[in-house]
Amino acid sequence: MESAQTPRPKRVAVVGTGMAGLATAHLLHQDSEKRYQVTLIEKKDQISLSAESIQIPSSDPQGQPVWADVPMRAFAGGFYNNLARMYDYLGVKYHEQPFLFSFTRVPSRQQPLSPTSCTSLLSPSSACIPGPQMVYASNFHQLPPIPRTSELLQWCMEAVYAILCYVWFTFCCFFIAPHGEDLQNGQLSESFDHYLRRVRIPEHYAENYLLPLISSVCTCSHQELLNFPASDVLEYKRRTHRQQHYVVSSGVQCVQPKLLEGVDLRLGVNLTQVVPEDQGVRIEYSTLTETEKSTISNSELFDLVVLAVSPDVAAALYPAVHAPLSAIPTTSVETIAHTDESMIQPMLQATSTPSSAGKPAAHTPASSKNAKTQRIHLLSNGTITEAVHEQSNSILVSTNPLFAVDQSKIIRSASFTRVLRSPLSRLLVNSIFQRRDGTNDTSAGKTWRNGDQGVYLAGGWCWDGMVLLEGCIVSAMRVANELGVTVPWNQRS
């Protein structure tokens, strides 16, 4: 009799195996009341969270190999509170990671070059790539080296200028609020571009330091960053100010098995449509045959579906959200892991220190007192910034490369979709996740809200903030809360 009275678990399909999909599937699967039977669906043949990460052999013959996350998965205290709590709950080890940033301005409209097209790359006076005009240590954890390509007086003047501008920008972030929305007058929230002009941030500082640094975090062009809501950037700056940076000691690939434990995982499933019905939500998909020469179309009925994918993908799969999600801007980002140092030799020479000379810092599960500084070189042409992260064993990871990389030295290359922000997309996203007043009516005149028709959205873009890993965790927690599932890392003291 008891078994007859026990309701069957609701079948939930979570689509996407990025951080949002993995966290959502984990939360619903570990529900203490066992109310949900979770199926995690991925189009690729591997988990997407660390699909492009690379394993790096240890320089110590007796040491364990380490992982380089591609794209970079560093996080800062103050902003990534929920991500850090989840890592602590899962027992994921992470350590403080100081950074040394070099800023280099390359000629505008620079065309991609091959490494052989420069005749004197090793020279600081190279006509192709100048040395960095400034070097900055994260949180001023060390006195940065004076770039050897700069004269001392010129460097000192530029350093004083950059520091004064930084102090003014920091003051503005804390004490000059951006303009908010005024929907009655049709006014959207203030853009970052408008805010910088309003508070009179010098153009030279913005173009050479501020935009390159923040755009490397967002992996987008300078103009795309300027189109962001000012509130995004200011909130990120306020919450990360004077906070330490961290990286997962063994790479984010070690997070996957912890989040996947016990979850039904299906790889190689190409979802084509999400169709709400009276009995639930039907998903239509195709899979390859065993010979991989043809595809098989199929459909399956679930009680609930969570689309943990980018907005352009969700818009294509689910017609109810096509209009609002199609207005959310996205871009494609290229990342290359390689060993081609030819284009950054001036930066390597200019930023070399006793702790960074030779091989780049290895990832070690150590405290910040023992953690070696990782060098990140920012090369900007005034429109877009290439970020080059040094990894162990002389491996470099370039994001948004400005120059061609020697094909023989490429370890792995990948492209991924980056969701962007704008005042309009902020308004649309906030309206989607605004709670209804006691009704799920989606009739005429009612816009679709998250959870309507049994369909939920999750992802780094599904919150009011920068599109980063913290948004993935917040959106996963929102799905869990709306389905009555306790978030375990919120219960820890």
VENDA-V876179 format. One record per residue. N is the residue number from 1. RES is the residue in one small letter. SS is DSSP state (2 for helix, 1 for strand, 0 for the rest). OMEGA is omega in degrees with one decimal (999 if undefined). D_FIRST is the distance of its C-alpha to the first C-alpha in Angstrom with 2 decimals. Layout:
BEGIN
n: (N N)
res: (RES RES)
ss: (SS SS)
omega: (OMEGA OMEGA)
d_first: (D_FIRST D_FIRST)
END
This chain:
BEGIN
n: (1 2 3 4 5 6 7 8 9 10 11 12 13 14 15 16 17 18 19 20 21 22 23 24 25 26 27 28 29 30 31 32 33 34 35 36 37 38 39 40 41 42 43 44 45 46 47 48 49 50 51 52 53 54 55 56 57 58 59 60 61 62 63 64 65 66 67 68 69 70 71 72 73 74 75 76 77 78 79 80 81 82 83 84 85 86 87 88 89 90 91 92 93 94 95 96 97 98 99 100 101 102 103 104 105 106 107 108 109 110 111 112 113 114 115 116 117 118 119 120 121 122 123 124 125 126 127 128 129 130 131 132 133 134 135 136 137 138 139 140 141 142 143 144 145 146 147 148 149 150 151 152 153 154 155 156 157 158 159 160 161 162 163 164 165 166 167 168 169 170 171 172 173 174 175 176 177 178 179 180 181 182 183 184 185 186 187 188 189 190 191 192 193 194 195 196 197 198 199 200 201 202 203 204 205 206 207 208 209 210 211 212 213 214 215 216 217 218 219 220 221 222 223 224 225 226 227 228 229 230 231 232 233 234 235 236 237 238 239 240 241 242 243 244 245 246 247 248 249 250 251 252 253 254 255 256 257 258 259 260 261 262 263 264 265 266 267 268 269 270 271 272 273 274 275 276 277 278 279 280 281 282 283 284 285 286 287 288 289 290 291 292 293 294 295 296 297 298 299 300 301 302 303 304 305 306 307 308 309 310 311 312 313 314 315 316 317 318 319 320 321 322 323 324 325 326 327 328 329 330 331 332 333 334 335 336 337 338 339 340 341 342 343 344 345 346 347 348 349 350 351 352 353 354 355 356 357 358 359 360 361 362 363 364 365 366 367 368 369 370 371 372 373 374 375 376 377 378 379 380 381 382 383 384 385 386 387 388 389 390 391 392 393 394 395 396 397 398 399 400 401 402 403 404 405 406 407 408 409 410 411 412 413 414 415 416 417 418 419 420 421 422 423 424 425 426 427 428 429 430 431 432 433 434 435 436 437 438 439 440 441 442 443 444 445 446 447 448 449 450 451 452 453 454 455 456 457 458 459 460 461 462 463 464 465 466 467 468 469 470 471 472 473 474 475 476 477 478 479 480 481 482 483 484 485 486 487 488 489 490 491 492 493)
res: (m e s a q t p r p k r v a v v g t g m a g l a t a h l l h q d s e k r y q v t l i e k k d q i s l s a e s i q i p s s d p q g q p v w a d v p m r a f a g g f y n n l a r m y d y l g v k y h e q p f l f s f t r v p s r q q p l s p t s c t s l l s p s s a c i p g p q m v y a s n f h q l p p i p r t s e l l q w c m e a v y a i l c y v w f t f c c f f i a p h g e d l q n g q l s e s f d h y l r r v r i p e h y a e n y l l p l i s s v c t c s h q e l l n f p a s d v l e y k r r t h r q q h y v v s s g v q c v q p k l l e g v d l r l g v n l t q v v p e d q g v r i e y s t l t e t e k s t i s n s e l f d l v v l a v s p d v a a a l y p a v h a p l s a i p t t s v e t i a h t d e s m i q p m l q a t s t p s s a g k p a a h t p a s s k n a k t q r i h l l s n g t i t e a v h e q s n s i l v s t n p l f a v d q s k i i r s a s f t r v l r s p l s r l l v n s i f q r r d g t n d t s a g k t w r n g d q g v y l a g g w c w d g m v l l e g c i v s a m r v a n e l g v t v p w n q r s)
ss: (0 2 2 2 2 0 0 0 0 1 1 1 1 1 1 0 0 0 2 2 2 2 2 2 2 2 2 2 2 0 0 0 0 0 0 1 1 1 1 1 1 0 0 0 0 0 0 0 0 0 0 0 0 1 1 1 0 0 0 0 0 0 0 0 0 1 1 1 0 0 0 0 0 0 1 1 0 0 0 0 2 2 2 2 2 2 2 2 2 2 0 0 0 1 1 1 0 0 1 1 1 1 1 1 1 0 0 0 0 0 0 0 0 0 2 2 2 0 0 0 0 0 0 0 0 0 0 0 0 0 0 0 0 1 1 1 1 2 2 2 0 0 0 0 0 0 0 0 0 0 0 2 2 2 2 2 2 2 2 2 2 2 2 2 2 2 2 2 2 2 2 2 2 2 2 0 0 0 0 0 0 1 2 2 2 0 1 0 0 0 1 2 2 2 2 2 2 2 0 0 0 0 2 2 2 2 2 2 2 2 2 2 2 2 2 2 2 2 0 0 0 2 2 2 2 2 0 0 1 2 2 2 2 2 2 2 2 2 2 2 0 0 0 0 1 1 1 1 0 0 0 0 2 2 2 2 2 2 2 2 0 0 0 1 1 1 0 0 1 1 1 1 1 1 1 1 1 0 0 1 1 1 1 1 1 1 1 1 0 0 0 0 0 0 1 1 1 1 1 1 1 1 0 1 1 1 1 0 0 0 2 2 2 2 2 2 2 0 2 2 2 2 2 2 2 2 0 0 0 1 1 1 1 1 1 1 1 1 0 0 0 2 2 2 2 2 2 2 2 2 0 0 0 0 0 0 0 0 0 0 0 0 0 0 0 0 0 0 0 0 0 0 0 1 1 1 1 1 1 1 0 0 0 0 1 1 1 1 1 1 0 2 2 2 0 1 1 1 1 0 0 0 0 0 0 0 2 2 2 1 1 1 1 1 1 1 1 1 1 0 0 0 2 2 2 2 2 2 2 2 2 2 0 0 0 0 0 0 0 0 0 0 0 0 0 0 0 0 0 0 0 2 2 2 1 1 1 0 0 0 0 0 0 0 0 0 0 0 2 2 2 2 2 2 2 2 2 2 2 2 2 2 0 0 0 0 0 2 2 2 0 0 0)
omega: (-177.6 -178.8 179.5 -178.5 -178.8 -179.6 179.1 176.5 175.8 178.5 -177.7 173.5 175.0 -174.7 179.7 -177.5 166.8 -177.8 -179.1 -180.0 179.7 -178.7 178.8 179.9 -180.0 -177.7 -178.6 -179.1 -176.5 177.1 -175.3 -179.6 176.3 -176.8 -173.5 173.7 -168.3 171.4 -179.1 -172.6 -179.9 -180.0 -178.2 179.2 176.4 179.8 -173.0 -175.6 -178.4 -175.8 -176.6 178.7 -176.4 177.9 -176.6 177.6 178.7 175.7 175.7 -179.1 -179.5 -175.7 178.6 175.8 178.9 -178.3 171.8 -178.5 176.5 -2.3 -177.5 -176.3 177.1 177.7 -175.3 175.4 179.0 -179.4 -175.2 -175.4 -178.0 176.0 179.5 177.9 178.8 177.3 179.2 179.6 -178.7 -176.9 178.7 -179.1 174.7 -176.7 178.7 -178.9 175.3 -179.1 172.6 -176.4 170.6 -177.8 -178.9 176.5 177.7 -179.1 179.6 -178.2 -179.5 177.6 177.1 -178.5 172.0 -177.9 -176.8 -176.4 175.8 -175.4 -174.2 -176.7 -177.7 -179.1 177.5 -179.2 -179.1 179.3 -177.2 -176.5 175.0 174.7 -178.5 176.5 -179.7 175.1 -174.8 177.0 -178.5 -179.6 179.1 -176.9 177.3 174.4 -176.2 177.9 174.6 179.7 -176.6 179.1 -178.0 172.2 -172.8 -177.8 179.5 -179.8 -179.3 179.4 179.6 -179.9 178.7 178.4 -177.9 -179.6 179.3 178.3 178.8 179.4 -180.0 179.1 178.7 177.0 -179.6 -179.1 -175.8 -169.0 177.3 -174.4 174.9 177.5 179.3 179.9 171.3 -172.4 179.2 178.7 178.7 -177.1 176.1 178.4 -173.8 176.7 178.8 178.0 -179.0 -178.9 -179.5 178.6 -177.4 -178.7 172.6 170.6 -177.9 -176.5 -179.7 179.4 -178.9 -175.3 -172.5 -176.1 -172.8 -178.2 176.6 -177.3 -176.4 179.2 175.9 174.8 -177.6 -177.3 178.1 178.2 -179.4 -178.7 177.1 176.5 179.2 178.3 179.5 167.8 179.5 -178.5 178.8 -174.7 -178.3 178.3 178.0 180.0 -179.0 -174.2 179.9 -176.6 178.5 177.4 178.8 172.4 -177.6 170.4 175.6 -170.5 -178.7 -178.0 -175.8 176.8 178.7 178.6 -173.4 -177.7 178.7 179.4 -176.5 -173.5 177.2 -176.7 175.4 -175.3 176.3 178.6 177.6 179.8 -177.5 -179.3 -178.1 -179.4 174.8 -173.4 175.2 177.1 180.0 -176.3 -177.5 179.9 -179.5 174.0 176.4 -174.0 175.4 176.8 177.1 173.6 -179.3 178.7 179.9 178.8 179.4 -179.8 177.5 177.4 -177.7 174.8 -176.9 -177.5 176.4 175.2 -178.5 176.3 175.2 178.3 179.1 -175.6 178.9 -174.7 178.9 177.2 179.1 179.9 179.9 -176.5 -168.9 -173.9 -176.0 -178.2 -174.7 -175.9 -177.9 -175.7 177.3 179.8 178.7 -175.5 174.8 175.2 178.6 -177.4 179.2 177.3 -178.7 170.8 -172.7 178.0 -178.3 -178.2 -170.5 -175.7 -177.1 178.7 177.3 179.1 178.7 179.6 -175.2 -175.3 -178.3 176.6 176.9 -177.5 -176.8 -179.9 -179.5 -176.8 175.2 -175.7 177.5 176.5 177.6 179.2 -175.6 176.9 -178.1 179.7 -178.2 -176.8 178.0 -179.4 175.8 -179.5 176.0 -177.3 -178.6 179.8 -174.3 174.0 -179.2 -180.0 -179.1 -178.7 171.2 176.9 179.5 -179.4 175.4 178.2 179.4 174.7 175.0 175.9 179.9 174.7 -178.1 177.1 -174.3 -175.0 176.8 -175.4 178.4 178.9 177.0 -175.4 -178.1 -177.6 178.7 177.2 -179.8 174.5 -177.2 172.7 177.5 -178.5 175.2 177.2 -178.4 -179.9 173.3 176.7 179.0 -179.9 176.0 178.8 -178.8 -179.5 -179.9 179.2 179.2 -175.6 174.4 -177.9 173.4 178.1 173.3 177.4 174.7 -178.1 177.9 179.2 -178.0 -179.5 178.8 177.6 -179.4 176.7 -179.3 -179.3 177.3 178.0 177.7 -178.8 179.6 176.3 176.3 179.6 179.7 -179.2 -173.0 174.9 -178.0 -178.5 179.6 -177.5 -177.2 -175.3 -179.8 177.3 176.3 -177.7 179.3 -178.9 176.1 178.1 178.4 178.0 179.9 -179.3 -179.0 177.5 174.9 -178.7 178.4 176.1 -170.2 -178.1 172.6 -178.2 -177.8 -179.1 999)
d_first: (0.00 3.79 5.47 5.12 6.38 8.80 11.96 13.97 17.16 20.20 22.79 26.11 29.45 32.12 35.51 38.31 38.68 41.21 40.53 38.65 36.30 35.67 35.09 32.73 30.64 30.60 29.57 26.63 25.49 25.64 23.55 21.89 18.67 18.68 18.67 21.35 22.03 25.81 28.35 31.95 34.59 38.30 41.19 43.31 42.78 42.53 41.21 43.58 43.74 46.13 47.01 50.69 50.96 53.32 53.42 56.75 58.15 59.19 62.93 62.42 62.15 59.75 57.74 54.46 54.56 53.71 52.25 54.04 51.73 52.83 52.87 53.48 50.46 52.31 51.03 52.70 51.66 51.24 49.99 47.19 45.33 41.80 42.71 44.11 41.05 38.83 41.24 41.18 37.38 37.36 40.23 42.61 46.20 48.81 52.38 55.11 57.32 60.73 62.35 65.96 66.54 69.72 70.73 72.95 74.32 75.14 77.33 75.65 74.63 74.73 74.18 72.06 74.38 74.30 75.02 78.38 79.61 80.55 83.59 83.27 79.65 80.37 82.93 81.90 84.17 82.34 82.90 79.36 77.19 78.68 77.48 75.12 76.67 74.25 71.81 69.12 66.96 63.49 63.50 67.09 65.83 69.14 72.57 72.40 75.21 78.01 77.85 80.76 81.42 82.31 85.41 84.81 86.18 84.30 81.06 81.57 82.23 79.16 77.01 78.23 77.63 74.06 73.24 74.62 72.65 69.48 70.01 70.55 67.46 65.35 66.82 65.98 62.36 61.92 64.21 64.72 61.52 61.11 61.22 57.82 56.71 58.27 56.36 58.28 61.44 59.83 60.43 58.18 57.91 60.89 61.20 62.17 65.45 66.39 65.44 67.66 70.54 70.01 70.11 72.97 71.60 74.55 74.14 75.43 72.81 69.99 71.02 71.78 69.26 66.58 65.44 65.60 63.48 60.76 60.71 60.13 56.96 55.84 57.29 59.00 62.56 64.56 64.52 60.76 60.46 62.93 60.72 57.81 57.06 59.22 56.30 54.53 57.45 58.39 54.90 54.72 58.14 57.40 54.20 55.69 59.09 60.18 56.76 56.42 55.26 52.67 51.57 48.66 50.36 48.86 48.60 45.59 44.51 43.07 40.74 39.06 37.09 35.78 34.48 33.21 31.22 27.87 28.59 28.63 32.34 34.07 37.86 40.34 38.33 40.76 38.99 40.94 39.11 36.24 35.17 32.78 30.85 28.50 25.49 26.67 29.73 31.22 33.51 36.23 37.80 39.98 40.12 42.88 42.75 43.10 46.85 46.94 49.31 47.12 44.10 40.88 39.50 35.80 33.31 29.78 27.44 26.12 24.58 27.40 30.73 33.01 36.62 38.19 41.49 44.95 45.54 47.60 44.84 42.20 44.65 45.07 41.35 40.14 42.51 41.25 42.83 45.83 48.36 47.79 47.07 50.08 52.26 51.17 53.93 53.33 55.74 55.83 56.65 58.21 57.81 59.82 59.64 63.04 65.95 68.76 70.58 73.67 72.87 72.03 74.78 76.55 73.37 72.73 76.29 76.34 73.15 73.66 73.42 73.42 69.61 69.18 72.07 71.26 67.64 65.22 62.88 59.99 56.44 55.83 53.07 55.65 56.42 58.83 61.63 61.45 60.09 62.76 63.61 62.48 65.04 64.14 66.96 66.92 69.32 69.78 71.96 71.48 68.80 66.17 65.65 64.93 63.10 63.79 61.62 63.02 60.61 61.11 63.58 65.51 62.68 62.86 60.24 61.89 60.09 61.85 64.79 68.19 69.94 69.34 68.07 69.60 67.30 67.87 66.50 63.24 60.14 57.57 57.69 54.96 54.60 51.79 51.19 52.02 50.74 53.53 53.72 55.88 55.99 54.63 51.74 50.93 50.70 48.48 46.09 45.83 45.09 42.26 40.53 41.29 38.26 37.89 38.02 34.49 34.51 33.88 36.25 38.31 40.39 44.13 45.79 42.82 43.21 40.37 38.73 36.71 33.06 33.89 32.16 29.87 32.88 34.13 37.40 38.21 41.42 44.50 45.84 42.85 44.29 47.55 49.52 51.11 49.20 48.45 45.57 44.76 43.86 41.39 39.52 39.76 38.37 35.44 34.69 34.95 32.28 29.96 30.74 30.19 26.71 25.89 26.32 28.31 31.51 31.76 35.55 35.88 34.16 36.74 39.65)
END
